[in-house]
Amino acid sequence: MTRRRKKRFTELSTRSRALIIGGATAQIALQVAAMRDLWLRPDHLVRGPKGAWVAAGFVNFLGPIAYFMWGRQQATPVPSAPPKLRSEPASGADDGPPADADPASSSPDFAT
């Protein structure tokens, strides 16, 4: 019984080499992105201990994908600041009651 010799990388077809290089590039990109996110994300926004997610990040494609799907919590959005008040009204803005309006009806009634 003869053993089959493994092919060297250079003996593989161009398509096979391209698939291996593409897969390796995707794996490295996912792992780098997951590690960067873990490094920059505060502890309270990570589900579980960061060390466990770092270790899981080294498990082929599954670790980084699992981290991105289940390991991160979304930060609660910070409410935006209220709009700044303008010092001058815009043209056509309401400057008060119309000229023909009864002043007594628009002011509070303080009659005694």
N, C-alpha and C positions, 0 to 999 in steps of 0.2 A: 504494500500500500504506500503510495507516494503522497507526500504532503504538498498541497498547493502553496506556492510562494506568494506572499502578499505583494501587491503592486506598490511601487514607490509613487509618490505624489506626481513626479514628472511623467510617469507612465500612464496616468489617468487621462481620460478624454478632456478636452477643453471645457465641455459642459460640466463635467463632474468637478473639475478644479474651480470653475466659477461658482458652482453651488456651495462648495466647501468654504471658499473665501467669503461669499455673501453671508452664509450662515454664521461664520466666525465674526464677521463685522457686526452683524445684528446682535449677536450675543454680547460682544464687548460693549456696544453702544447701550444696550439695555442695562447692563451691569453698571456702567459708569453713571448713567442717568439715575438709577436707583440709589447708588452710593452717594451721589451728590445731593439728591433729595433728602436722604436720611441725615446727611451731615448738616444741611441747612434747616431742616424742619425741627421745630421745638418738640421736646419729649411729649408734651400733652396732646400733640396732634398726630402721634403715631400710636396705632393700636398694638399693644404688646411692647416688650422690651426691644430697644433698637438693636442690641447685640444679636438677638435671634433673627431679626430681619437682615442684618449684615451677613450672618451665616447663610441664611436662605438665599441671599443674592448670589451666592456662588454655585447654586444648583441649576446648571444649564439655563434654559429659557424660563423654566417654571418659577424660580425664585424671584427674579425681578418682576415678572408679570404678576405673580401673586401679591407682591408688595404694592404694586400700583393699583391692583384691583381691591385688595382688602386691608392693606397695612396702613393706609393714610386716612386721616380724618380731615374733613374740610374745615377750614378756619371760618368762624362766624364773621360775616361781612361787617366792617366798621361803617356805621352810618355816616353818610356824607355830611359835610358842613352845610348849614342853611345858606341859601343864596344871599349874597351881599345886597344891602339896601342901596338904592341909587339916591344920590343927593338931589338930583333934578328929575322931575317927572318927565316921562317920554312925551313926545308931541302927541296931542290928542288924548292925553291921559285925563282922567276925571279929576278936576281940581276942586270939586265940591259940588254942592247942590246946583241945579240949573238956576239961571237968573230969574226965571218966572216962578220959582217955587216959593211957597209961603214959609218965611223963616221960623214962624212959630211952630209949624208942624215938624220941622227937622230938628229942633232943639228939644232937650228934655223939658218936661213940664215941672216947674218948681213953684207953681202957684200955691199960695197959702190961704 
